[in-house]
């Protein structure tokens, strides 16, 4: 008898949930935004990418110059190795190793600076986009706007994607 009541109460609960759910869904207007795409495709995002690309290209030129310098130093050490005293050779090798470590640290530091700059630019753009998303949501009567790339969205139809509208509104705001 208890089992019958449990099944009956579960069935009644499901029916009520379905009924309330359909009532709530009738008034629910949902959309999603792909914020990463909006960051990348907005004018500000494209400008930020150009700046970062310039920094990376400059960094790569400096790396090439420093690598040439290190290669020249290594070749010189190899040529002079037989003519140097063991102490002089050890000093030159130590000097080369120090320069190599310095170069590696510099490379890591510079790469970290570039990543930091990129993240800061993306953060600023994201903050601006969130303000635009809130305005679009309020102006167009959305009940809920989700972020597409968060792992909580299991399925979403492209018909509720408002990313293009958000990009246009964000770019228009920046003019």
LOGU-268330 format. One record per residue: residue number from 1; x, y, z of N, C-alpha, C, CB in turn. Coordinates in pm, whole numbers. Atoms other than C-alpha are relative to their C-alpha. Glycine has a CB too. Layout:
BEGIN
R  pos     npx     npy     npz    capx    capy    capz     cpx     cpy     cpz    cbpx    cbpy    cbpz
R  NUM       X       Y       Z       X       Y       Z       X       Y       Z       X       Y       Z
...
***
This chain:
BEGIN
R  pos     npx     npy     npz    capx    capy    capz     cpx     cpy     cpz    cbpx    cbpy    cbpz
R    1      81    -119       0       0       0       0      86     126       0     -93       0     120
R    2     -90    -116      -3     284     239      84      61      25    -137     111     -22     105
R    3     -62     -12     132     439     168    -255     -95      67     -98      42    -139     -52
R    4     100     -60      88     116     263    -433     -10     150      27    -138     -68      20
R    5       7    -142     -36      97     594    -242     124      75     -48     -17      17     152
R    6    -124     -64      47     462     669    -324      -8      25    -149     123     -87      34
R    7       9     -14     146     405     605    -693    -104     104     -38     -35    -135     -65
R    8     106     -96      27      83     805    -690      45     142      30    -125     -35      81
R    9     -47    -135     -35     245    1101    -512     107      48     -98      54       2     144
R   10    -100     -37     101     538    1097    -756     -70      39    -130      99    -116     -26
R   11      74     -29     123     294    1088   -1049     -72     135      11    -102    -112     -28
R   12      68    -128     -20      88    1376    -906     102     115      -1     -79      -1     135
R   13    -105    -102      -1     408    1572    -841      50      31    -140     117     -45      86
R   14     -47     -21     137     524    1520   -1199    -104      75     -83      34    -135     -67
R   15     107     -69      73     187    1629   -1335      -4     148      39    -138     -66      27
R   16       1    -139     -46     187    1943   -1120     122      76     -49      -7       5     153
R   17    -123     -64      47     547    2019   -1211      -9      31    -148     122     -90      27
R   18      18     -22     143     465    1978   -1578     -96     114     -27     -49    -126     -67
R   19      99    -106      19     161    2203   -1547      59     136      37    -124     -29      83
R   20     -61    -126     -41     347    2473   -1350     112      40     -95      54     -11     143
R   21    -110     -28      92     644    2441   -1582     -48      60    -130      77    -126     -29
R   22      52     -55     126     432    2503   -1890     -58     140      21    -107     -92     -58
R   23      51    -134     -31     265    2803   -1721     117      98       9     -81      -1     134
R   24    -117     -87     -12     605    2947   -1631      69      20    -133      98     -58     102
R   25     -71      -9     128     754    2871   -1972     -71      94     -97      13    -138     -63
R   26      75     -88      89     477    3068   -2144      47     145      14    -150      -9      29
R   27     -45    -136     -23     612    3389   -1988     153      13      -5     -51      49     134
R   28    -145       2      -6     978    3293   -2011      60      32    -136      50    -136      50
R   29     -71     -35     123    1191    3464   -2276     148     -18      29     -34     147     -48
R   30    -140      34     -26    1540    3317   -2291      87      27    -122      13    -146      44
R   31     -98     -16     107    1854    3381   -2493     136     -40      56       2     147     -56
R   32    -137      22     -46    2223    3310   -2480      94      89     -78      40    -148     -15
R   33    -104     -79      64    2538    3499   -2564     130     -78       9      14     142      66
R   34    -135      58       2    2875    3358   -2666      96     115      28      33     -73    -139
R   35     -80    -116     -40    3083    3609   -2471     139      -6     -63      12       6     152
R   36    -134      10      59    3416    3476   -2601      -3      44    -146      55    -143      11
R   37      13     -42     139    3298    3520   -2959     -24     150      -8    -115     -76     -70
R   38      27    -144      -3    3165    3867   -2874     128      78      28    -107      33     105
R   39    -128     -65     -30    3503    3960   -2724      88      -1    -125      73     -71     119
R   40     -87      13     116    3686    3832   -3032     -48      78    -122      15    -145     -37
R   41      53     -59     122    3453    3978   -3295     -40     147      14    -118     -77     -45
R   42      32    -142     -17    3377    4319   -3143     118      83     -49     -34      34     149
R   43    -108     -88      47    3577    4616   -3272     109      14     106     -56     138     -36
R   44     -98     -13    -109    3744    4656   -2932      84    -128      10     -70      28     134
R   45     -72     127      -5    3837    4286   -2936      98     -13    -115     -97    -116      -3
R   46     -90       4     116    3984    4312   -3285     118      94      20     -76      37    -130
R   47    -108     -95     -28    4184    4620   -3181      97     -57     103     -57     134      50
R   48     -84      60    -105    4311    4440   -2870      86    -110     -60     -87     -56     115
R   49     -76     109      63    4414    4142   -3082     115      56     -84     -93     -87     -89
R   50    -107     -63      79    4612    4372   -3314     114      47      90     -55     120     -81
R   51    -103     -46     -93    4794    4526   -3017      82    -117      55     -64      78     117
R   52     -68     118     -53    4877    4185   -2873      88     -62    -108    -102    -104      53
R   53     -79      55     111    4994    4063   -3215     127      81     -21     -84      -3    -130
R   54    -119     -85      12    5230    4362   -3239     100     -31     111     -38     150       5
R   55     -88      34    -112    5369    4281   -2894      68    -134     -22     -80      -3     132
R   56     -56     133      25    5417    3916   -2990     107       6    -109    -112    -100     -39
R   57     -98     -12     109    5595    4009   -3314     128      67      49     -60      80    -117
R   58    -117     -67     -58    5826    4246   -3126      78     -98      88     -43     125      82
R   59     -60     101     -89    5892    3973   -2869      76    -104     -82    -110     -68      87
R   60     -65     101      84    5974    3723   -3145     127      54     -65     -97     -48    -109
R   61    -122     -60      56    6222    3965   -3305     110       7     105     -29     143     -55
R   62     -98      -6    -109    6393    4018   -2970      54    -139      34     -62      64     124
R   63     -44     138     -25    6406    3642   -2914     103     -41    -104    -120     -98       0
R   64     -92      38     108    6571    3591   -3253     135      67      20     -59      38    -137
R   65    -126     -72     -24    6832    3859   -3173      78     -62     115     -28     148      28
R   66     -68      57    -117    6910    3713   -2832      49    -142     -28     -95      -1     121
R   67     -44     135      35    6927    3360   -2975     126       5     -86    -112     -76     -73
R   68    -121     -17      82    7180    3478   -3235     119      33      88     -20     111    -106
R   69    -107     -39     -92    7384    3639   -2960      49    -122      80     -50     110      96
R   70     -37     120     -75    7378    3317   -2756      70    -102     -90    -125     -63      63
R   71     -62      94      93    7463    3106   -3062     143      43     -31     -82     -11    -130
R   72    -135     -54      26    7761    3333   -3141      90     -26     120      -6     151     -32
R   73     -77      22    -123    7877    3308   -2781      38    -148      14     -81      45     124
R   74     -26     144     -10    7848    2927   -2788     105     -43    -103    -130     -80     -21
R   75     -97      35     105    8037    2897   -3119     139      50      35     -44      58    -135
R   76    -128     -56     -42    8311    3125   -2988      62     -85     110     -18     146      48
R   77     -48      85    -110    8340    2913   -2675      52    -133     -54    -114     -25     102
R   78     -43     127      58    8364    2593   -2882     131      15     -77    -108     -56     -92
R   79    -123     -23      76    8635    2742   -3108     119      22      92     -17     120     -94
R   80    -109     -34     -91    8840    2869   -2816      26    -107     106     -29     131      68
R   81      -5      98    -110    8787    2564   -2594     138     -64      15    -103    -109     -24
R   82    -130      67      -8    9118    2396   -2682     113      96      39      33     -65    -133
R   83    -106     -98     -28    9320    2718   -2645     -11      58     141      -5     112    -103
R   84      19     -60    -132    9177    2820   -2308      50     -94     110    -148      33      23
R   85     -36      79    -119    9303    2709   -1971    -129     -56      58      77      87     107
R   86     122      57     -58    9061    2488   -1778     -81     102      81      36    -118      90
R   87      73    -102     -78    8976    2779   -1544     -70     100     -90      97      73      93
R   88      58     -98      93    8919    3023   -1831    -119     -62     -74     107      50    -101
R   89     108      70      71    8708    2764   -2014    -122     -14      92      48    -140     -50
R   90     109      15     -97    8499    2698   -1700     -71     134      22      54     -53     135
R   91      59    -134     -16    8447    3074   -1656     -88      37    -120     110     105      19
R   92      76     -32     122    8334    3114   -2019    -129     -84      -7      88     -25    -128
R   93     118      86       0    8098    2816   -1990    -103      47     102      39    -146      28
R   94      89     -51    -105    7957    2955   -1667     -69     128     -48      79      26     131
R   95      55    -125      54    7909    3295   -1834    -109     -30    -103     113      86     -64
R   96      99      40     101    7728    3126   -2125    -126     -55      67      61    -105     -97
R   97     114      59     -71    7504    2925   -1889     -83     108      71      48    -105     101
R   98      71    -110     -66    7420    3241   -1692     -82      81    -100     101      93      71
R   99      72     -76     104    7325    3426   -2012    -120     -81     -52      95      35    -118
R  100     108      87      47    7118    3128   -2124    -116       0     100      52    -143     -23
R  101     105      -3    -103    6927    3118   -1792     -69     136       3      60     -32     139
R  102      55    -136       2    6882    3495   -1804     -96      16    -119     114     106      -9
R  103      83      -5     120    6743    3463   -2157    -131     -76      22      76     -60    -121
R  104     121      80     -26    6500    3189   -2049     -94      71      97      39    -138      55
R  105      83     -75     -97    6379    3393   -1750     -66     120     -67      84      47     122
R  106      53    -115      72    6339    3699   -1969    -115     -43     -92     111      69     -82
R  107     104      51      90    6138    3494   -2222    -128     -33      75      49    -123     -74
R  108     117      35     -80    5907    3359   -1953     -68     126      55      39     -92     116
R  109      57    -124     -55    5862    3703   -1794     -74      79    -108     112      87      61
R  110      62     -75     109    5787    3866   -2129    -128     -68     -45      98      14    -118
R  111     120      75      38    5541    3591   -2221    -111      21     103      31    -151     -14
R  112      98     -24    -107    5369    3636   -1884     -59     141     -10      64     -20     138
R  113      48    -138      16    5347    4014   -1942    -101       9    -113     118      96     -26
R  114      91      -2     115    5186    3960   -2282    -133     -67      36      65     -71    -123
R  115     123      69     -43    4937    3710   -2136     -81      85      96      35    -135      65
R  116      67     -88     -97    4858    3949   -1851     -71     114     -73     103      57     102
R  117      58    -110      77    4797    4232   -2098    -124     -48     -78     105      60     -98
R  118     112      56      75    4571    4011   -2313    -119     -26      92      42    -130     -70
R  119     108      29     -96    4371    3897   -2009     -66     127      51      54     -82     117
R  120      55    -127     -49    4330    4255   -1885     -89      64    -107     114      97      40
R  121      82     -55     108    4205    4370   -2227    -131     -77     -14      79      -4    -134
R  122     121      82      10    3960    4078   -2245     -94      27     118      36    -149      -5
R  123      81     -28    -119    3842    4154   -1891     -77     131     -17      88       5     126
R  124      66    -129      20    3770    4518   -1976    -112     -10    -103     102     106     -45
R  125     103      17     103    3581    4420   -2291    -118     -79      56      59     -71    -125
R  126     107      83     -59    3386    4153   -2101     -89      81      94      61    -118      77
R  127      79     -85     -90    3278    4408   -1840     -94      89     -81      94      88      89
R  128      84     -81      88    3152    4636   -2117    -111     -82     -64      84      66    -109
R  129     101      88      61    2974    4345   -2283    -109     -37     100      66    -127     -54
R  130     100      35    -102    2802    4247   -1958    -100     113      20      69     -34     133
R  131      91    -115     -13    2660    4599   -1928     -97       5    -118      79     132       9
R  132      84       0     120    2533    4579   -2287    -101    -114       6      87     -11    -127
R  133      90     115     -11    2386    4232   -2225    -114      32      95      77    -125      48
R  134     104     -36     -96    2198    4363   -1922     -98     100     -61      62      59     127
R  135      87     -99      65    2065    4657   -2125     -87     -66    -106      85     113     -62
R  136      77      72     103    1961    4434   -2418    -107     -86      67      94     -87     -89
R  137      95      84     -72    1797    4196   -2171    -118      79      53      69     -71     114
R  138     108     -84     -56    1600    4473   -2003     -84      62    -112      59     111      89
R  139      72     -67     109    1510    4657   -2327     -87     -96     -81      99      67     -93
R  140      72      95      85    1398    4343   -2511     -85    -100      80      98     -76     -87
R  141      89      80     -83    1217    4183   -2216      41    -144      24    -132       0     -59
R  142     -46     137     -27    1433    3876   -2160     -14     -31     148     146     -19     -45
R  143       8      49    -137    1372    3674   -1846     136     -55      42    -110    -108      15
R  144    -125      68     -30    1702    3489   -1869      92       5    -121     -26    -146      42
R  145    -102       5     104    2022    3528   -2072     115     -83      56      48     145     -44
R  146    -107      91     -44    2280    3250   -2045     128      26     -79     -44    -146     -18
R  147    -129      -5      68    2648    3238   -2137      19    -135     -66     119      34      99
R  148      -4     125      77    2691    2976   -2409     111     -94      44      15      31    -146
R  149    -116      86     -22    3033    2846   -2312      12     -56     141     123      75     -31
R  150      -2      58    -134    2956    2767   -1949     -50    -144      -9     -86      83     101
R  151      31     142       8    2930    2395   -1888    -139     -38      50     102     -76      77
R  152     132      34     -51    2582    2419   -1739    -107      -6    -108     -41      99     105
R  153      96       1     109    2405    2465   -2074      20    -129     -78      15     126     -92
R  154     -13     129      67    2338    2120   -2220     -46       5    -145     -78    -105      75
R  155      47     -18     137    2149    2226   -2531     -54     141     -13    -109    -105     -37
R  156      56    -132      25    2064    2557   -2684     -23      15    -150      95     113      54
R  157      34     -23     140    1894    2648   -3010      62     132     -46    -154       0     -20
R  158     -60    -122      54    2064    2904   -3232    -103     113     -14      64     -28    -135
R  159     103    -103      15    1730    3085   -3256      -3      98     117    -136     -65     -14
R  160      -1     -91    -114    1787    3237   -2912     137      64      21     -43     -73     127
R  161    -133     -59      -9    2147    3348   -2981      -9     149     -31     100     -71     -98
R  162       3    -145      21    2170    3725   -2937     141      59      -3     -83      68     111
R  163    -139     -47       1    2551    3747   -2962      21     110    -103      95    -117     -28
R  164     -18    -103     104    2536    3942   -3290     -59     134      42     -63     -46    -131
R  165      61    -125     -47    2298    4199   -3138      85      65     108    -141     -27      54
R  166     -85     -53    -107    2524    4235   -2835     125      64     -59      38    -112     100
R  167    -120     -56      64    2832    4289   -3056     -33     134     -65      57     -98    -106
R  168      40    -125      67    2648    4554   -3262     -26     111     102    -125     -22     -87
R  169      30    -100    -103    2522    4733   -2951     127      46      70    -100     -56     103
R  170    -127     -34     -66    2867    4720   -2790      85      89     -90      79    -128      38
R  171     -78     -81      94    3040    4853   -3102     -62     138     -19      10     -71    -136
R  172      69    -129      16    2777    5128   -3141      25      88     122    -151     -21     -21
R  173     -25     -75    -125    2833    5231   -2779     141      59       1     -20     -93     122
R  174    -140     -42      -3    3210    5266   -2839      32     107    -104      90    -119     -22
R  175     -26    -100     106    3173    5504   -3138     -14     139      52     -93     -19    -117
***
